Amino acid sequence: MPPVVSLVTPSIERIQPYQPGTPIEQVAERLGFAPSDIVKLASNENPLGPSPRGIAAAGRELERVHRYPDSESPALRAAIARHLSVAIEDVVVSNGSNELLELLVRTFCAGGEHVVFGEPSFVVYRLACLAQGVPFSAVPLTPGHVHDLPAMARAITPRTRIVFIANPNNPTGTHVGTAALERFLREVPREVIVVLDEAYCEYADADDYPDGLAYRAIHPRLAVVRTFSKIYGLAGLRVGYAVLPAELAGYIHRVRAPFNVSLVAQAAGTAALGDAEHVRRSRELNLEEKSFVIAGLEQLGLQVTPSQANFVLVDVKRAAGGVYDALLGHGVIVRTVPPLPTAIRVTLGTRPENERFLAALRTVIG
Ligand SMILES: Cc1ncc(COP(=O)(O)O)c(C=O)c1O
């Protein structure tokens, strides 16, 4: 018998591949619907579509795509720096913020350092650790589905290099408030990198929702990660960014791939950042639809977790897989949340989309 050589590490063996929201075309083909009849509320995308300024700029770049982009993304980084009043040396851009989350683990935990994150939270933190063989502690959220920052602080060891906090959190929509965040940042050892993943920050409206950038002076190793995929509506172009100390940015530049943000994505992101009108309309729609959908769900006797994001977590009080399948039969795609067996996560859509969802759910749960 030849010796059995393992092709991958035990850590990679443990990975369950990322499960994206089911694509519209797949559901349409399987169920015989026209794609335009499918309502996709599964990936927290912007129901108003992309920033018009962003797509106009993207279109103008298409003629030049025989050229590589500038690998340093100077115009996009300068626009982000101006927009947020930070130094350009503190800005790193990436192929979706997903790439940055992975780069943080690859760059700063290459020696097998330890990572802390909440559970359930954005699944990519776990995937990035497993892919690199990095040990981690997944700290359960509180019973109200909020990050338990005191417990996360207790999970920090001398080997801990990164703490990820999604704020608002995906898949729960909950947020950590100003007081809790400040207390945590004052307690955490100076050398630990605290990553505030603010993919949904533009949707938040709670008085105590903290703007992570305001806390940079409190903790020297704070990284604020944001994206163009959500309120700017550019998920398909893949562009995100981080604001972090220039020293950390410099190390990420050593590890990232050259040309990691495409020519088209750089131009679209730069233009979208100036599209205040699209951001305002998207935010207003989301706030209106949040109230509408929550009221509809409560009328069905369901419990909704308070959300600061563009989606809600709903306890459907029965196996979520069955509800997901039944909604699919009505042409409505939502998301199950594996660690929470009776919960579904529903992106807030346009009013007609939300009405379709509520009507379908009413039929499904009878
Ligand atoms: C909390 C959070 N962070 C990051 C991302 C990654 O987004 P993107 O890679 O599209 O920027 C998502 C996507 O859903 C998310 O929910």
The ligand as an ORCA input file, in Angstrom:
! r2SCAN-3c Opt
* xyz 0 1
  C     -20.324     41.832      7.712
  C     -19.826     41.692      6.316
  N     -18.568     42.004      6.057
  C     -18.064     41.891      4.819
  C     -18.823     41.430      3.771
  C     -18.174     41.252      2.443
  O     -18.673     42.065      1.469
  P     -17.855     42.404      0.149
  O     -16.754     41.403     -0.004
  O     -18.852     42.308     -0.928
  O     -17.314     43.789      0.357
  C     -20.155     41.088      3.979
  C     -20.981     40.577      2.876
  O     -22.094     40.206      2.975
  C     -20.671     41.210      5.293
  O     -21.924     40.865      5.584
*
